[in-house]
Structure formats: C-alpha cells, structure tokens
Amino acid sequence: MKLLLVEDEEMTREGLIQSLPWEEIGITEIIQEKDGAAGLKKAKKEHPAIILCDIRMPKMDGLTMLERVHAVYPETVFVLLTGHAEIDYLKRAITLNVVSFIEKPINIPDLTDALKKSVERVISYNRQQESAQIHSTVVASRLAYQMTFPYESCKPVIDSLYKDFLDHYGTDKFRYVTTIIVLPEHFSNDSTLLYTIGQKLHDRLLPGHYHIIYTDRSPRDIIYQIYGSIEPSCGTLKMIGDIILSYYKSHTRCFVSVGSVVKGIQNAWHSCETARERLRYARFYEADTVLTDPPREGEMTGLPSETRSGFTETEKINQRISELPRSFRTALEDGDEEKAISLLEEFRRMWYHSKCRESMIKSSCYSMLITINQMYQASHINADAAMEHPGMIIDAIDSAFTFLEVDELLHKRTREFFYHLSHNKEEDNTIYRIKEYINSHYKDPALSVKSISESVFLSVSYLCTYFKNETRTTLNQYITDYRIKKAQHLLSDTNMKIVDVAGEVGYRDSNYFAKIFKKQTGLSPKEYKNKNVR
C-alpha cells in the first residue's frame, strides 16, 4: 500500500521514515514532499492510498491540500500532524476522510495505531468497491442478456435490472441502442479475456459518447449492447464492428454481426433480432467479417454477381441442389474430372444463394464426400487414400467454420480421387482385400494377423510372408502405421480426448497407445494435438 508523507521539516520526515514499523503497519511504498503545493502535485500523479501530512506548511497548508485531493480522490485516507489542535482545523477536517490528528511532539505508538486504522479503512473500502463492482458487472451482464428478449415478456426483470444498473452507473443514456453479436469459432469461457476486451471497448467508445455492456450467457456467442444519447451512423457502427473484430482476431476466427439502431431499452430486442438474422448468413462469408446488412443478390464474398444470374427461384435451386449428388456420382463413374469440377462450381454458385437451407447444403456435401469414398473402393484404389468413415465426414462438415471451407474440402477430395485414379496401379487382389479388412476393423482391439488370415483364407505364416514380399513391410507394422495415421487425423481434426482417440483406433490401454504414438511420430499425443489442432 502506498503512503505520501508531506512535512516541511526534513528531520521530522527522516525521523518518521526511520522510526515507524512500516511493514507491520502494511505500508509497502513511501513517497515524500516538503510542502502542500508539491504534495498536491505528487498526490495527483501517484494516487497514494494514505496521506500523512503536517497542517502548517509553506506555499499551501495541509488542510487546503487535503481538500483539493479529496475533491478528486475522495477515497484517499488522511492522518494529520499538528502542533495546534485548533477548533477551525477540526471543523474543516470533519468533511474529509481524516482518521486521526496526531499532535506534536509525535508519539510513535499513537501514530502507528492511527496508520494501522488507516490501512484497515483502505482495505475495507477496497473490499466494498470490489463487491460493488462485481455486483454492478453481474447486473450489467444480466441486463445485456435480458435485452435480447421482447420487453413485454420480461418487463419486471428488465425494469428491476435497469433500476439497479442506473443506481450504480447514474444517468440514463439508453436513448439509442444497437446489439452487436460476436460468433467465435472457438468459444472462450475465459472471463478475464472478455473483461479485458470489454474494458478496451469501453475506453475506445467513451470519447464518442457511446457506452457498452456485454454478456457471454448465450451458449455460442458474446452479445454487446452499444448505447448512448447520440444516434450512431452506419459508418460509426461499421467502425465499432471493426474495432470489436480487431480485438477477437488475435484469439479466434469469428463473425461480428451488427444489428439495427433502435430507440430505448424497450426496443433493444429488435436490434438483437436483426443481428441474429444477419448471422444466419455468416457461413456464406469468409471468416473475420463484419456483417452489417443481410446478403443481397451477388454480394457474397468471393462470388462475382454475374455467376449468380438466373438463380432467383428458391424451389428450383433447392431441387437442383438435391439432384447434384447423382450427377456428381455419374461424373466420377465416367472418370470425367472436368465435369465433376464443373458440377462443384455450379453447386458453389447455388449454395451461396441467401435462401438456401444449411441442412440441404450439408446433406449434399455429405452425399458427395461419401460418393468419393465409395468410388475409391469401386475402383480398387488403395484404401489408404480414401477418406475417413462416415462419422469423420460428418465431423469434417460440422467443424468447418464457413461453407467456403467445405467447398475447398470437396474440391480437394475430388482432385485427389482423380489423381489416384490416373496414377493407380491395380493392386494385387489379395493385398487389396487385406487392406480393406484392416480399414473396416482397425477400431477393433481384437484385430490380429490370425483374424486377417481367416478373412482371406490363408495361413498365418504364408499371409505374413506374402504381405511382406508385396508391400516391403510387415503386416503388424502396417496395422500399427494405419492406426497411428487414423489417430493423427482424430487429434488434428476433432475435439476428442486422447483416451477416446486411443479407443477409436483399437487400443484398450491409452498409456500403451501414447507409448506407440510417440515411438511412431516422435511426439506424445498431447504434444501432437497442441501442435496440429485446427
């Protein structure tokens, strides 16, 4: 705790500094000045918790200095030193936060007790302030959340919170309200981070006479309520959205959706509704975009307007999207890469349309990725090249933050298929069947050389020799490599726990899995996940 000692007699200052048990009192830093004017300047600069000063000093007396400090920092605690306990000093001191008068010559035990009481008062005040701050923060967060619901349906709750809020923050400035919603790719429960961003926003907006409250009580997003006495322009709201985006970009990809401006806290939920409506179209844009208007024809990111011409009837578009997976399969069966890519481009143009349903887009993506898997098998292309099982395909689609990423995945998998198709050397049928069996049973801890030999009707010894001669690796090593490769995909592309990943790739003992994983990759599963997680 910081103390300012103001005393015009140098010997008295030095004597006090040497004589008092500062550590026992609870004072950790002492600064000093020799007159009231210098003391006032130092108090404004250093913000001491306690001021110990003489009353009669040159340039400015102690009480005048304390009155001016008290006007700016009313929480500051004072202890006065005086050789003249006059009644007018006492009257002036009553209105200040003075703990004690200590008469000269100074009695060290009395001054020690007075300073200990001062420290206790500061601690008590700080606790009260912290409690009040926590309460006001909770009230502000609850109010920000309740403002997202229709006023008439929660009027008693909103009115009560609003009253508590005004009791703490003072003047009603909710003449104009705008809701801004942040949809992060990875939601953080770090209250310190949210508080830090909230404080930065408060400091940035205050010069423009705008204020902010926020809540993270919504399951997937963070809601900011921007309010003030001046109606913000579209340019101002875009600027605020850009500021919010800049604070989040260093932590996670996100979308920032800006609602409409409404009058009064009673209409705040209308602004929230427009912000949520704009978020419905967020996945059609690139990540880290500020959404200020619903998407219009031809305005989707990365898609020229001329490529969207003609798609004006929702039903026709939806029907065509539902037909595309069948056409895509035909292109793969015919080995027509140009046609397959053309269909994906057509698909991309249509699913950018603002009225397309997400469920339909996801369903079509899933169908086409499954088709690619099936074509790997039908073409007898090495199973290692095929994509993961259906559950992994669903995870890949659901984990994509934007539809552009799903589009990239479709193009990538399609081009990979045609590459493997053109470079495929027809694999020995027995080796193909062995690999297919492993592909279908690698999750089973009971998978063994014996079970594989029975599936292909070969003896164990002949199977091992044959596989080694054809592939230049042992069958057991191939199984281990295959399982670890699958584990790497799961660790990189999902939020599965390491113990669950072990079970998913056929290891009952997660410790044994970790040992094998590190031997194969040079990293523990945890190290690999931290290094490669998307």
C-alpha positions as CSV (number, residue, x, y, z in Angstrom):
1,M,0.0,0.0,0.0
2,K,1.3,3.5,-0.9
3,L,1.7,6.4,1.5
4,L,2.5,10.0,0.8
5,L,4.4,11.9,3.6
6,V,4.2,15.7,3.4
7,E,6.2,17.5,6.0
8,D,8.2,20.8,5.7
9,E,10.8,19.7,8.3
10,E,13.3,17.3,6.7
11,M,14.5,16.0,10.1
12,T,10.9,15.1,11.0
13,R,10.4,13.3,7.7
14,E,13.6,11.3,8.0
15,G,12.8,10.5,11.7
16,L,9.4,9.1,10.8
17,I,10.7,7.1,8.0
18,Q,13.4,5.5,10.2
19,S,11.2,5.1,13.3
20,L,7.9,3.6,12.2
21,P,7.4,-0.2,11.6
22,W,6.1,0.3,8.1
23,E,6.0,-3.4,7.2
24,E,4.0,-4.2,10.3
25,I,1.6,-1.4,9.5
26,G,1.1,-2.6,6.0
27,I,2.8,0.2,4.0
28,T,5.0,-1.1,1.2
29,E,5.9,2.2,-0.6
30,I,6.6,5.7,0.9
31,I,6.9,8.9,-1.2
32,Q,7.6,12.3,0.3
33,E,7.3,16.0,-0.3
34,K,8.2,19.1,1.7
35,D,5.2,21.5,1.2
36,G,1.4,21.4,0.4
37,A,1.7,22.5,-3.3
38,A,4.3,19.8,-4.1
39,G,2.3,17.3,-2.1
40,L,-0.9,18.1,-4.1
41,K,1.0,17.6,-7.4
42,K,2.6,14.3,-6.2
43,A,-0.8,13.0,-4.9
44,K,-2.4,13.6,-8.3
45,K,0.5,11.7,-10.0
46,E,1.0,8.8,-7.6
47,H,-2.6,8.3,-6.2
48,P,-1.5,7.2,-2.7
49,A,-4.0,5.3,-0.5
50,I,-2.9,7.2,2.6
51,I,-1.6,10.8,3.1
52,L,0.3,11.6,6.3
53,C,0.9,15.4,6.4
54,D,1.5,18.4,8.6
55,I,-1.1,21.1,8.7
56,R,1.1,24.3,8.8
57,M,3.4,24.3,5.8
58,P,4.7,26.9,3.3
59,K,3.1,27.6,-0.1
60,M,-0.1,25.6,0.8
61,D,-1.3,24.4,4.2
62,G,-2.1,20.7,4.8
63,L,-5.9,21.1,5.1
64,T,-6.1,23.0,1.8
65,M,-4.0,20.4,0.1
66,L,-6.3,17.6,1.6
67,E,-9.4,19.4,0.5
68,R,-8.2,19.6,-3.1
69,V,-7.1,15.9,-3.0
70,H,-10.4,14.8,-1.5
71,A,-12.3,16.6,-4.3
72,V,-10.5,14.4,-6.9
73,Y,-9.8,11.2,-4.9
74,P,-12.5,11.0,-2.1
75,E,-11.4,7.5,-1.2
76,T,-7.9,8.7,0.0
77,V,-7.4,8.4,3.8
78,F,-5.7,11.2,5.8
79,V,-3.7,11.4,9.0
80,L,-2.8,14.9,10.2
81,L,0.2,16.1,12.2
82,T,-0.3,19.3,14.1
83,G,1.1,21.3,17.0
84,H,-2.1,23.4,17.1
85,A,-5.3,21.4,17.6
86,E,-7.4,24.4,16.9
87,I,-11.2,24.2,16.5
88,D,-11.3,25.6,12.9
89,Y,-8.9,22.8,11.8
90,L,-11.3,20.2,13.3
91,K,-14.3,21.7,11.7
92,R,-12.7,21.7,8.2
93,A,-11.4,18.1,8.7
94,I,-14.8,16.7,9.5
95,T,-15.8,16.8,5.8
96,L,-12.6,15.0,4.8
97,N,-11.6,11.3,5.2
98,V,-9.4,12.1,8.2
99,V,-8.7,9.1,10.5
100,S,-6.7,10.9,13.2
101,F,-5.0,14.1,14.4
102,I,-1.5,13.4,15.9
103,E,-0.2,16.3,18.0
104,K,3.5,17.2,18.0
105,P,5.8,16.2,19.5
106,I,4.8,12.9,17.8
107,N,4.2,9.8,19.9
108,I,5.3,6.9,17.7
109,P,2.9,4.3,19.2
110,D,0.0,6.6,18.7
111,L,0.9,7.4,15.1
112,T,1.5,3.6,14.5
113,D,-2.1,2.9,15.7
114,A,-3.5,5.7,13.6
115,L,-1.8,4.4,10.5
116,K,-2.9,0.8,11.1
117,K,-6.5,2.1,11.4
118,S,-6.0,4.0,8.1
119,V,-4.8,0.8,6.4
120,E,-7.8,-1.1,7.7
121,R,-10.1,1.6,6.4
122,V,-8.5,1.4,2.9
123,I,-8.8,-2.4,2.9
124,S,-12.4,-2.1,3.9
125,Y,-13.2,0.5,1.3
126,N,-11.4,-1.6,-1.4
127,R,-13.5,-4.7,-0.4
128,Q,-16.7,-2.7,-0.6
129,Q,-15.6,-1.4,-4.0
130,E,-14.8,-4.8,-5.3
131,S,-18.1,-6.2,-4.1
132,A,-20.0,-3.3,-5.7
133,Q,-18.0,-3.7,-8.9
134,I,-18.8,-7.4,-9.0
135,H,-22.5,-6.7,-8.3
136,S,-22.6,-4.0,-11.0
137,T,-20.8,-6.2,-13.5
138,V,-23.3,-9.1,-12.9
139,V,-26.2,-6.6,-13.2
140,A,-24.8,-5.2,-16.4
141,S,-24.3,-8.7,-17.9
142,R,-27.8,-9.8,-16.9
143,L,-29.3,-6.7,-18.3
144,A,-27.4,-7.1,-21.6
145,Y,-28.8,-10.7,-21.8
146,Q,-32.4,-9.8,-20.9
147,M,-32.3,-7.0,-23.5
148,T,-32.2,-9.8,-26.2
149,F,-35.8,-10.8,-25.3
150,P,-39.0,-9.0,-26.1
151,Y,-39.5,-6.3,-23.4
152,E,-43.2,-7.1,-22.7
153,S,-42.5,-10.7,-22.0
154,C,-39.8,-9.9,-19.3
155,K,-40.8,-6.4,-18.3
156,P,-40.4,-6.9,-14.5
157,V,-37.0,-8.5,-14.8
158,I,-35.7,-5.9,-17.2
159,D,-37.1,-3.0,-15.2
160,S,-35.6,-4.3,-12.0
161,L,-32.1,-4.8,-13.6
162,Y,-32.4,-1.4,-15.3
163,K,-33.1,0.3,-11.9
164,D,-30.1,-1.5,-10.3
165,F,-27.9,-0.5,-13.2
166,L,-28.9,3.2,-13.1
167,D,-28.3,3.2,-9.3
168,H,-24.7,2.2,-9.9
169,Y,-23.9,4.0,-13.2
170,G,-26.1,7.0,-12.9
171,T,-27.6,8.9,-15.8
172,D,-29.9,7.1,-18.3
173,K,-28.1,7.0,-21.6
174,F,-30.1,4.3,-23.3
175,R,-31.7,6.7,-25.8
176,Y,-30.3,4.7,-28.8
177,V,-29.4,1.0,-28.6
178,T,-27.6,-1.3,-31.0
179,T,-26.9,-5.0,-30.4
180,I,-23.6,-6.4,-31.8
181,I,-23.1,-10.2,-31.6
182,V,-19.7,-11.9,-31.9
183,L,-19.8,-15.5,-33.1
184,P,-16.4,-17.1,-32.4
185,E,-15.1,-20.2,-34.0
186,H,-13.8,-21.4,-30.6
187,F,-15.9,-20.1,-27.7
188,S,-13.8,-19.0,-24.7
189,N,-15.0,-19.2,-21.1
190,D,-12.1,-17.0,-20.1
191,S,-13.8,-14.2,-18.1
192,T,-10.5,-12.3,-17.8
193,L,-10.2,-12.1,-21.6
194,L,-13.8,-11.0,-22.0
195,Y,-13.4,-8.4,-19.3
196,T,-10.2,-7.1,-20.9
197,I,-11.8,-6.8,-24.3
198,G,-14.8,-5.1,-22.6
199,Q,-12.6,-2.5,-20.9
200,K,-10.7,-1.8,-24.2
201,L,-14.0,-1.3,-26.0
202,H,-15.3,1.0,-23.2
203,D,-12.2,3.1,-23.5
204,R,-12.4,3.3,-27.3
205,L,-16.1,4.2,-27.4
206,L,-16.3,6.7,-24.5
207,P,-14.8,9.7,-26.4
208,G,-17.6,9.3,-28.9
209,H,-20.2,9.3,-26.1
210,Y,-21.1,5.7,-26.6
211,H,-21.2,3.1,-23.8
212,I,-21.2,-0.7,-23.7
213,I,-22.4,-3.6,-21.6
214,Y,-22.0,-7.3,-22.6
215,T,-22.9,-10.8,-21.8
216,D,-21.5,-14.3,-22.5
217,R,-24.5,-16.1,-21.1
218,S,-25.6,-17.1,-24.6
219,P,-24.4,-20.6,-25.4
220,R,-22.4,-19.9,-28.6
221,D,-21.8,-16.2,-28.8
222,I,-21.0,-12.9,-27.0
223,I,-23.6,-10.1,-27.0
224,Y,-22.6,-6.4,-26.8
225,Q,-25.2,-3.7,-26.2
226,I,-24.0,-0.4,-27.5
227,Y,-25.9,2.6,-26.2
228,G,-25.8,6.4,-26.0
229,S,-27.6,9.6,-26.3
230,I,-26.4,10.2,-29.9
231,E,-27.8,8.1,-32.7
232,P,-24.8,6.3,-34.4
233,S,-24.4,6.5,-38.1
234,C,-23.9,3.4,-40.3
235,G,-20.3,4.3,-40.6
236,T,-19.9,4.6,-36.9
237,L,-21.5,1.1,-36.4
238,K,-19.2,-0.4,-39.0
239,M,-16.2,1.2,-37.3
240,I,-17.3,-0.2,-33.9
241,G,-17.8,-3.6,-35.5
242,D,-14.2,-3.4,-36.9
243,I,-12.8,-2.5,-33.5
244,I,-14.5,-5.5,-31.9
245,L,-13.3,-7.8,-34.7
246,S,-9.7,-6.5,-34.2
247,Y,-9.8,-7.5,-30.5
248,Y,-11.0,-11.0,-31.2
249,K,-8.9,-11.8,-34.3
250,S,-5.8,-12.5,-32.3
251,H,-7.6,-15.1,-30.2
252,T,-10.0,-16.9,-32.7
253,R,-11.7,-16.5,-36.0
254,C,-15.1,-15.0,-35.8
255,F,-18.0,-13.2,-37.3
256,V,-19.3,-9.8,-35.9
257,S,-22.9,-9.1,-36.7
258,V,-24.2,-5.5,-36.2
259,G,-27.9,-5.1,-35.5
260,S,-30.1,-2.1,-36.4
261,V,-30.3,1.1,-34.3
262,V,-33.4,1.3,-32.1
263,K,-34.8,3.8,-29.6
264,G,-34.9,2.9,-26.0
265,I,-34.2,-0.2,-23.9
266,Q,-37.7,-1.4,-24.6
267,N,-36.9,-2.0,-28.3
268,A,-33.4,-3.4,-27.8
269,W,-34.6,-6.9,-28.7
270,H,-35.5,-5.7,-32.2
271,S,-31.8,-4.8,-32.7
272,C,-30.8,-8.3,-31.4
273,E,-33.2,-9.9,-33.9
274,T,-31.7,-8.1,-36.9
275,A,-28.2,-9.1,-35.7
276,R,-29.2,-12.7,-35.4
277,E,-30.8,-12.6,-38.8
278,R,-27.6,-11.4,-40.3
279,L,-25.7,-14.2,-38.5
280,R,-27.9,-16.7,-40.4
281,Y,-25.9,-15.9,-43.5
282,A,-22.5,-15.7,-41.8
283,R,-21.2,-19.1,-43.0
284,F,-21.6,-17.9,-46.6
285,Y,-18.8,-15.3,-46.0
286,E,-15.1,-15.6,-45.2
287,A,-14.3,-15.7,-41.5
288,D,-13.4,-12.5,-39.7
289,T,-16.1,-10.5,-41.5
290,V,-18.3,-7.7,-40.0
291,L,-21.9,-8.2,-41.1
292,T,-23.9,-5.0,-41.3
293,D,-26.6,-5.9,-43.8
294,P,-28.3,-9.1,-45.0
295,P,-26.7,-10.6,-48.1
296,R,-28.1,-9.3,-51.3
297,E,-28.0,-10.9,-54.7
298,G,-24.4,-11.1,-56.0
299,E,-22.8,-9.7,-52.8
300,M,-21.4,-13.0,-51.3
301,T,-17.7,-12.9,-50.7
302,G,-15.6,-14.4,-53.5
303,L,-18.5,-14.8,-55.9
304,P,-18.9,-12.4,-58.8
305,S,-22.5,-11.3,-59.3
306,E,-22.6,-12.5,-62.9
307,T,-22.1,-16.1,-61.8
308,R,-25.3,-15.9,-59.8
309,S,-27.6,-14.6,-62.5
310,G,-30.6,-16.8,-63.2
311,F,-30.9,-18.3,-59.7
312,T,-33.9,-16.4,-58.5
313,E,-36.4,-19.1,-57.7
314,T,-35.7,-20.8,-54.4
315,E,-37.6,-24.0,-55.2
316,K,-35.7,-24.6,-58.5
317,I,-32.4,-24.0,-56.7
318,N,-33.3,-26.4,-53.9
319,Q,-34.4,-29.1,-56.5
320,R,-31.2,-28.7,-58.5
321,I,-29.0,-29.0,-55.3
322,S,-30.8,-32.2,-54.4
323,E,-30.0,-33.6,-57.9
324,L,-26.4,-32.6,-58.0
325,P,-25.0,-35.6,-55.9
326,R,-26.4,-38.0,-58.5
327,S,-24.8,-36.1,-61.4
328,F,-21.6,-35.9,-59.4
329,R,-21.6,-39.7,-59.0
330,T,-22.0,-40.2,-62.7
331,A,-19.1,-37.9,-63.4
332,L,-16.9,-39.9,-61.1
333,E,-18.0,-43.2,-62.6
334,D,-17.2,-41.9,-66.1
335,G,-13.8,-40.7,-64.9
336,D,-14.8,-37.2,-66.1
337,E,-12.8,-34.8,-63.9
338,E,-13.8,-31.7,-65.8
339,K,-17.5,-32.5,-65.4
340,A,-17.1,-33.3,-61.7
341,I,-15.3,-30.0,-61.0
342,S,-17.9,-28.1,-63.1
343,L,-20.7,-29.6,-61.0
344,L,-18.9,-28.5,-57.8
345,E,-18.6,-25.0,-59.2
346,E,-22.3,-25.0,-60.1
347,F,-23.0,-26.2,-56.6
348,R,-20.9,-23.4,-55.1
349,R,-22.7,-20.8,-57.1
350,M,-26.1,-22.0,-55.8
351,W,-25.3,-22.6,-52.2
352,Y,-24.2,-19.0,-51.9
353,H,-27.8,-18.0,-52.6
354,S,-29.2,-16.4,-49.5
355,K,-32.3,-18.6,-49.3
356,C,-30.5,-22.0,-49.4
357,R,-31.0,-24.1,-46.3
358,E,-27.9,-25.1,-44.4
359,S,-29.3,-28.6,-43.8
360,M,-29.7,-29.1,-47.6
361,I,-26.2,-27.9,-48.3
362,K,-24.7,-30.1,-45.6
363,S,-26.7,-33.1,-46.9
364,S,-25.4,-32.6,-50.4
365,C,-21.8,-32.2,-49.3
366,Y,-22.1,-35.4,-47.2
367,S,-23.6,-37.3,-50.1
368,M,-20.8,-36.2,-52.5
369,L,-18.0,-37.0,-50.0
370,I,-19.5,-40.5,-49.3
371,T,-19.6,-41.0,-53.1
372,I,-15.9,-40.2,-53.4
373,N,-15.2,-42.8,-50.7
374,Q,-17.4,-45.4,-52.5
375,M,-15.6,-44.7,-55.8
376,Y,-12.2,-45.4,-54.2
377,Q,-13.5,-48.8,-53.2
378,A,-15.2,-49.5,-56.5
379,S,-12.0,-48.5,-58.4
380,H,-9.8,-50.7,-56.2
381,I,-7.7,-47.7,-55.3
382,N,-5.5,-48.3,-52.2
383,A,-7.8,-47.9,-49.2
384,D,-5.2,-45.6,-47.5
385,A,-6.1,-42.9,-50.0
386,A,-9.8,-43.0,-49.2
387,M,-11.4,-40.5,-46.7
388,E,-12.4,-41.4,-43.2
389,H,-15.5,-43.3,-42.2
390,P,-18.9,-41.6,-42.4
391,G,-18.7,-40.2,-38.9
392,M,-15.5,-38.5,-39.7
393,I,-17.1,-36.9,-42.8
394,I,-19.9,-35.5,-40.7
395,D,-17.3,-34.1,-38.2
396,A,-15.4,-32.5,-41.1
397,I,-18.5,-30.7,-42.3
398,D,-19.7,-29.7,-38.9
399,S,-16.3,-28.4,-37.8
400,A,-15.9,-26.2,-40.8
401,F,-16.4,-22.6,-39.7
402,T,-17.5,-21.4,-43.2
403,F,-19.1,-23.1,-46.2
404,L,-16.1,-21.9,-48.2
405,E,-14.0,-24.4,-46.2
406,V,-16.5,-27.2,-47.0
407,D,-16.2,-26.2,-50.7
408,E,-12.4,-26.4,-50.5
409,L,-12.7,-29.9,-48.9
410,L,-15.0,-31.1,-51.7
411,H,-12.6,-29.8,-54.4
412,K,-9.6,-31.2,-52.6
413,R,-11.1,-34.7,-52.2
414,T,-12.3,-34.7,-55.8
415,R,-9.0,-33.8,-57.3
416,E,-7.2,-36.3,-55.0
417,F,-9.6,-39.0,-56.3
418,F,-8.8,-38.3,-59.9
419,Y,-5.1,-38.1,-59.2
420,H,-5.1,-41.5,-57.6
421,L,-7.4,-42.8,-60.3
422,S,-4.9,-41.8,-63.0
423,H,-1.8,-43.0,-61.1
424,N,-3.4,-46.1,-59.7
425,K,-1.6,-49.3,-60.3
426,E,-4.0,-52.2,-60.0
427,E,-3.2,-53.6,-56.6
428,D,-2.9,-57.4,-56.1
429,N,-6.4,-58.5,-55.2
430,T,-5.3,-60.4,-52.1
431,I,-3.3,-57.3,-50.8
432,Y,-6.3,-55.1,-51.6
433,R,-8.7,-57.4,-49.6
434,I,-6.2,-57.5,-46.6
435,K,-6.1,-53.7,-46.6
436,E,-9.8,-53.4,-46.9
437,Y,-10.3,-55.8,-44.0
438,I,-7.9,-53.6,-41.9
439,N,-9.7,-50.5,-43.0
440,S,-13.0,-52.0,-41.8
441,H,-11.7,-53.5,-38.5
442,Y,-8.9,-51.2,-37.3
443,K,-11.1,-49.9,-34.4
444,D,-11.5,-53.4,-33.1
445,P,-8.9,-54.2,-30.4
446,A,-9.2,-57.9,-31.3
447,L,-7.9,-57.3,-34.9
448,S,-5.0,-59.7,-35.4
449,V,-2.9,-61.4,-38.1
450,K,-5.0,-64.5,-37.3
451,S,-8.3,-62.8,-37.9
452,I,-7.0,-61.3,-41.2
453,S,-5.7,-64.7,-42.4
454,E,-9.1,-66.3,-41.8
455,S,-10.8,-63.5,-43.8
456,V,-8.6,-64.1,-46.9
457,F,-8.3,-67.9,-46.4
458,L,-4.5,-68.1,-46.0
459,S,-2.4,-69.5,-43.2
460,V,-0.8,-67.0,-40.8
461,S,2.8,-67.8,-41.9
462,Y,2.0,-67.6,-45.6
463,L,0.0,-64.4,-45.1
464,C,2.9,-62.7,-43.3
465,T,5.4,-63.7,-45.9
466,Y,3.2,-62.8,-48.8
467,F,2.3,-59.4,-47.4
468,K,6.0,-58.6,-46.7
469,N,7.1,-59.6,-50.2
470,E,4.4,-57.5,-51.9
471,T,4.5,-54.3,-49.7
472,R,8.0,-54.4,-48.2
473,T,6.6,-54.0,-44.7
474,T,5.4,-56.5,-42.1
475,L,1.6,-56.9,-41.5
476,N,1.8,-55.9,-37.9
477,Q,3.8,-52.8,-38.7
478,Y,1.2,-51.9,-41.4
479,I,-1.6,-52.2,-38.8
480,T,0.3,-50.0,-36.4
481,D,1.1,-47.4,-39.0
482,Y,-2.6,-47.4,-40.2
483,R,-3.9,-46.9,-36.6
484,I,-1.5,-44.2,-35.8
485,K,-2.3,-42.4,-39.0
486,K,-6.0,-42.5,-38.1
487,A,-5.2,-41.3,-34.6
488,Q,-3.3,-38.3,-36.1
489,H,-6.4,-37.3,-38.1
490,L,-8.6,-37.5,-35.0
491,L,-6.2,-35.5,-32.9
492,S,-5.9,-32.8,-35.6
493,D,-9.5,-32.5,-36.7
494,T,-11.7,-33.3,-33.7
495,N,-12.0,-32.3,-30.0
496,M,-11.9,-35.9,-28.9
497,K,-10.0,-36.7,-25.6
498,I,-6.8,-38.7,-26.0
499,V,-8.2,-41.7,-24.1
500,D,-11.2,-41.7,-26.6
501,V,-8.9,-41.4,-29.6
502,A,-7.0,-44.5,-28.3
503,G,-10.2,-46.5,-28.1
504,E,-11.3,-45.2,-31.5
505,V,-8.2,-46.7,-33.2
506,G,-8.2,-50.0,-31.4
507,Y,-6.2,-49.5,-28.3
508,R,-7.7,-50.5,-24.9
509,D,-4.8,-49.1,-22.9
510,S,-4.4,-45.3,-23.5
511,N,-0.9,-45.4,-21.9
512,Y,0.3,-48.1,-24.3
513,F,-1.3,-46.1,-27.2
514,A,0.7,-43.0,-26.1
515,K,3.9,-45.0,-26.0
516,I,3.4,-46.4,-29.5
517,F,2.3,-43.0,-30.8
518,K,5.4,-41.3,-29.6
519,K,7.6,-44.1,-31.0
520,Q,5.9,-43.6,-34.4
521,T,5.8,-39.8,-34.5
522,G,8.4,-38.5,-32.1
523,L,5.6,-36.6,-30.2
524,S,3.2,-37.6,-27.4
525,P,-0.5,-37.5,-28.4
526,K,-0.9,-34.3,-26.3
527,E,2.1,-32.6,-28.0
528,Y,0.9,-33.6,-31.4
529,K,-2.6,-32.3,-30.7
530,N,-1.4,-29.0,-29.4
531,K,0.9,-28.6,-32.4
532,N,-1.6,-29.6,-35.1
533,V,-5.1,-28.7,-33.8
534,R,-7.0,-26.6,-36.3
